[in-house]
Amino acid sequence: MRGVADSLMMHSWLVLGFVAAVAGYDYTTVPGLNHDTWWGPEGKEEDTSIRPFQIKWEKAMIDDLVYRLENRREFVPSMDDTAYHYGVNTHTIGYWLDYWARDYNFTAREAYVNKHPQFITNMQGLDVHFVRIVPEVPEGKRKIPLLLLHGFPGSFLEFHEAIDHLIAGVADKDFVFEIVAPSLIGFGYSDYTNKQGLGGAEMAVIFKKLMNRLGHDKFFVQGGDWGAHIADIMVVFFQEEIIGMHTNLGMALTDKAFSMISMGSLYPEALMPNDLIGRLYPLKDTLQWLMREFGYFHFQATKPDTIGICVTDTPSGMFAWFAQLISMASRRANYDDPRGGLDLYTPEQLIDNAMIYWAPNKASSAMRIYAETVNWRNYDMGFINEPSSVPIVVVQAPDEIYYMPPAALNTKYTNLVAVDVLSEGGHFLAYEMPEQFAKLVISAVERILNHKQCDKSEL
């Protein structure tokens, strides 16, 4: 029987939304983690070739999708003046569903999602999809491999516009980027497994192997949402191989960090500047907000296949489920907006992303990352308090889902190079502000390289 302390700690992680399995000091011997697990069908051999890939949306799929959208059942009307208090407002959600059925240009958008070169390779039995931009390297410059990891309910498209800015933004630098942006396992055009146990830690191993296969023994990693969690694991497992990490969701899930934050309620000024105290304290308000908005997290972490049926069978249901999460994580004030603040994004942005789930039928399998990571198997690995010495730059947007002061971050990241505090932006930073996101990444890479005093032989 679990002790009361352990139970309370586990509940706290569930509330905060990011639990466990953040790495051990020797990834080859972490209990419960086999970095050679075969996740694909038995009897199939790993195809290590790098195969060009393009997304193709078949007419039969599009016709079926449009039919489902046009013939959706009438929604029960939202109550008066509830905005997004009860979730998606049924008086306003029809705008995007009608746009998807009648105004969305499937041909043009298919071309758009294919604008960057894409590839497939097989990793441990699963085909992994990724965008890869291989630059020309002018004389006097060095190539920086950069792994970009998305989250849920996002996709590799989170970085689609930011990639252009990342490429253009280094024109006057002494380096160029080779960019690799995969679909997480079970997301988009990456395969899912029918075997239990493939969570964030296992994905960290797979994506490290992917970068090695592409010829990179050392590389940078950037992540938000689940991408941040996977990056967190990578910088502990592979401290000699990750040159640096950039994250727009800096989270230290250590006992010391949570103790520090709890004690900080008594004297917040000891942890952070006065103008940032409201991002975390009163702690009661932060926890109430998390409890109110994170019901989806508990459901996906315990019963992903149930909600998976709902979002797989109806595009209206899938879009509504995603819209609620995007609304909540973009701006806290969206709670009081009848349109959920979704006008922050274009209809094409929202629908393009939805298509990356709908067309390959990956909404249900993508949700399983919650159940495969938020569990006692990962908790019992016991390495959540393991620090990382990898140089790290953290970005903190005002409407991020959780704020963590630098002193708490230092309990995990012992080489915290900088914390960039923004005056605008939310959880989906690369999607919402691609140009500024790219500038932040470029600046972080420069500072980390200077901090490490890297020479060309390291890359």
N, C-alpha and C positions, 0 to 999 in steps of 0.2 A: 504493500500500500504506500502510495506516495505521501511524503510529508506535506504539511500545510504550506511550508515555505516554498517547496518546489511547485505546488499547485498554483500558488499566488503568482510566482514568477512566470509560469507558463501562461497564465491568464493575462498578465501584463503584456507579454509579447504578442498574444493574439490581438489585444486591444490596439497596440501600436502598429500591428500589421506586418511586421517583419520578424520572423522567428528563425532562430537557430541555424545550425549547420554552417556557421561561418568559419569553416576551415580549421585545420590542425597543422602542427608544425612539420609533419611528415605525411604528405598526402597519400603516399603509397601504403601507409599502415594505419590510416584512420579507421577505427572500428565501423563496420557496416558500409565502407566505401571501397569498392573494387574498381580501379580505374581501367580495367580491361573488360568489364562486363559487356556481353553481347546483347544488344537491345533489339536487334532485328529478328526476322524469321530464322528459325533453325535451318541449317543446311545451306545458307546463303553465304557467299564469300564477300569480304570487304573489297569494294572497287575503289582503289585509291586515286583513280584518275580525276582530273578536274574538268568537268563537262559543261560547256556553255548551255545556258538555259534562258528561255523567255516565257513569260506568263501569257497564256492564251485562254480567253474566256469564250467557251463554246456557245453557239447560238441557242442550243437546247437549254443550257443552264440559264442563259439570260431570259429566254422566253418564260421559263418556269418561274424565275425570280419575279419578273414583272407581273405575271399572273397572280402570284401570291400577294404581292403588294397591292395590286388593283382590287383584289377580291378579299381583302382583309375584313374581319368581322368588326362591326361598329364597337368602338371602345366605350366603356362606362365613363361618363363625363367626370372629370376631376371636380372636386367641390369648389365652391366659390372662394376666390382669394387665397388659394393654397399655394400658388406659384409652384415651387419644387419641394414643398414641405413634405409631401407624401410620395416623393419620387417624381418621375417624369410626368409632366402635365399633359393630359390627353387632349386638351384644347389646342395645344401648339405643336405636338409631335408630328401631326399629320403633314405639316409643311415639308419636312425632310423626307418623309415616306413618299409623298406625291412627287417630290423632286426626283427621287431615286427612280420612280417608275416612268416619269413622263419627260423629264428635262435632262437627266444625266446621260451624257454622250458616251456610251460604252466603248465605242471604237477609239475615240480620242483619249479617253482615260486609260484604256489598255495600253496605248502607245506611251502615255505619260508614265505609268508605273514601270515600263520597260526602258526608261530613258538612260539608266545606268547599266553597265554590263553585269549580268548575273550568271551564277554558276551553281552546280550541284556537285558534291562529292559525298562518298559514303564514309561515315564515322561509326565504328562499332555496330555496324549492321543497319544504320539509319542514314537515309539520304538527307544531307544538310544543305539548305539553300542559302546563298549569300550573294550580296553585291560586292564586287571587287573593282577598285579603280587603281590601276598600276600606272604610275606616272613616268614620264621621261625625267631623268635626273641630270640636269645641267651640270657642267663642270663647276666644281667649287661648292656644290650643294650635297647634302646627305638625304637619304630616304628614311622617313620615320613611319614604321608600320603602326596603324591606328585601328584598333578593334572597337566598333561601336555596337553597344548592346541595348536593345529596346525593352519595353515592358508590356504590361497588359492594362487596358485593351488596345495597346498600340501595335505597331508592326515595324518592319524595316523602313516603311515610308515615313516614320517620324524623322528620319535623317535625310530624306530625299532632297529637300531644298538646302539643308545645311551643308550637304556634301559639296554642292556647287560653291558655296561661300568658303568652305574649308580649302578647296583647291585654289580659288582666286585669292584668298586671304594670305597665302604664303608666297605670293609673287616676289615680294621684297625681303623674304627671309632667307636664311642659309640652309633651309631644308624644304623638302616636299613630302606630302603624305602619300603613303599607300593605304587606301581605306578598305576595310573589310567590315561589312555590316550584315550579319547573318539573321535569318529568321530563327528565333529560339526553337528548341526542340518541341514539336507538337504544334507550332505556330506556322501560319502562312504556308509556305511551300517546303518547309522541312517536315520530315516524317514524324509520326508519333510512334510510341512503343505500346505494345500490349502487355508489357511486364511491369510490375510494380517496382518503385524505387528510383525513378529517374527524376530527381529534383534539382534544386539549384546547385548543389555540390557536384553532382554528376555532370551537369551542363558546363560547369567551370572546367572540368577535366576535358570534356569534348571540345570546347572552344580553344583551350590551350593547344590541344592536339591539332586543331584546324590551322591555327597560326603556324605551328611547326611544319605542317604539311605544305603550307604556302611558302615556306622557306625562311621563317622568322623565328630565330631563337630568342630574341628579345623584342618587346613591343610595348606600346602604350595601350591602355584600355579606358574607355569612357562608358558610363552607364547611368541610366535613370530608372526608377521603379525596379522591376525585377532585374533589369540590366545592372542596376547599382548593386543589388544583392549578389548577383553572380560575380561582378567585378570585385566586391568585398572578399569573396571567397578566393578568387584568383590571386589577390595580392597577399594572401596568407599562404596558400598552397605553393605559389610559384614566386617567391620573393626575389630570386636571382634572375628571373626571366621577365618580369614586368618592370619596364623602365620607370613607369609612372602611371598614376591613375587620376582621372578627372571624373568627378561625379556631381550631378545636380541633386542628389539625395544622399547626403552624408549622414550615416547612421552608425553609431557605436552601440552595439547591443550587449555591452559588458555590464557585469554587476556594478562595477565602480561608476559607470556612466549613469545608470538608473539611480543609484544611491546619491550621487552628486546632484542630479536633477531634483530628486525628492527633497534633499536638504536645502537646495537653492530656493525653495519656496519661502524659506525664512528670511533669506537675504539675497534676492536675485542679482543685486548690483555686484556681488562678488563673482558672478559667473559671466556677465555680459554687460555691454554698454546700456545705458538707460533707454536709448531709443529702440532697442531690440527686445526689451523685456516683454512687451506685449505679444511677441510672437510665440511665447511659451507659457507665460504666467498671466493670470492665476492658473496654476496647473489644473485646477478643477474644471475650468472652461475648456482647456485643451482636451482633457479626457472625456468630457461630455460631448465635445464635437466628434471625437474619434468613435465613441460608442454610438452616436447617432448615425454616422455616415459609413461605418465599417461592417454593417450587417452582411453586405455582399461578400466580404472577406471570409467571415466565418462560414457562410454557406458554401463558397467555393473550396474552402479548406477541408470541409467535411463531407459534402454531397455534390461534387462537381458534375457527376453524370446526370443527376436529376435536373439541375438547371441547364445542363448541356442539351438535354432533349428539347427543352423549351426554346432555346436559342437556335438550335439546329433546324427545327421544323418550320419556324416562321421568321422571315427577315424583319418583320415589324417588331417581334419580340427581341430579336438579337440587337437591332438598332436601339431600341428603347433601353435595354440593359446596359449597352455601351454608353449611350447618351447620358444616363444618370451618372456613371462613373467619370466620364469626361467632364461633365458639368461640375460635379463635386470637387474634383481635383484641380480644376482650372482656376476657380475663384470661390472663396467661401461665401461671398455675397451672392453667388448664383442661386443659393437656397431661396432667395426672395424674388427671383426673376421668373416670370411665367414662361419664358423661353429658355430658362436654364443657363443663360449666358453663352449658349452655343453659337451665337452670332460672332463670337470671337474668332471662329473658324469659318472658312467657306464651306458651302454644301459639298463641294468636290473633295475637300480634305476629309470630312467626316465619312463620306460615302466611299471614297477610295479605300480608306482604312477598313471599312466594313466589308468591302469586296475581298480584301486579303484574308478575311475569315470565312466569308460565305462561299466564294467560288471553290476553294479546295476543301470545304467542310471541316474547318479546324477550330471552331469556337469551343466545342466541348473538350477536345484534347488539350487546347491551350489552357483551359481552366484548371487542369490537373496539376499544373505546377504548384498551385496552392496546397493541395492535399499531399503532394509528394515531397514538399519541403516543410510544411507546418505540421509536424508530427513528432512523436516520441523517438522514433528512429533517428531523426536528425538531432533532436535535443540530446539524446544519449551519446552522441559522438563526443560531447563534452569539451569542444574546443572554441566555444563562443567567446571566451575571454582571451584567446590567443592574439597577440598584437601583430602588426605588420610594420616593417621598417621601410616599405616602398614609399617613395615621395608621392604625396597626394595633394591635390587642390580640390577644394569643395566649393560649390556654388550654392548660395542660399537665396531662393526667391521668396518674396513675402507671402505668396499664396501656396507655397509648398505644403504638403500634408503634415509635415512635422518639422519643427525647428530644433536643432541640437547645438548648444553653445560649444565653442572651440575647446574649452577645458574638458568637456565630456568626450568630444571627438578624439582628443589626445589619449584617452584611455585605450583606444583601439589603434589609431593611426599615430605611431610614435614619431613619424617624419612628416607631420602636417606642414606643408610648405606655405599654404595660404588659404584663407577663407574669403571668397568674394561675395559680399552681401549686396543683393540687388534691391532696387526700389520698385520693381515691377516684375510680373511673371508668375507662373504657376508650375504645376507638376510636369506638364508636357512642354518643357522649355524649348527643345529642339523643333518641335512642331509649331509652337506658337511664335517663337522669335528666332528663326533660323539664322539670320545674319548675326545677331548679337550672340547667340549660342556659339557660332563658329569662332567669333572673335575671342570669346572666353576660353574655348578649347585651345586655340592657337597661343594665347597668352599663357595659359597653364603649361603647355608643352615647353615654351621658351623658358619659363621660370624653373621648371623641373630640370631641364637640360643644364641651365646655369647653376642650379643648386647642386646637381650631381657632378658638374664639370665633365660632362660626357665628352668623349672624343669619338671620331668616326669609327674607330675599331670596335666600339661597343655595339654598333647597330648593323 
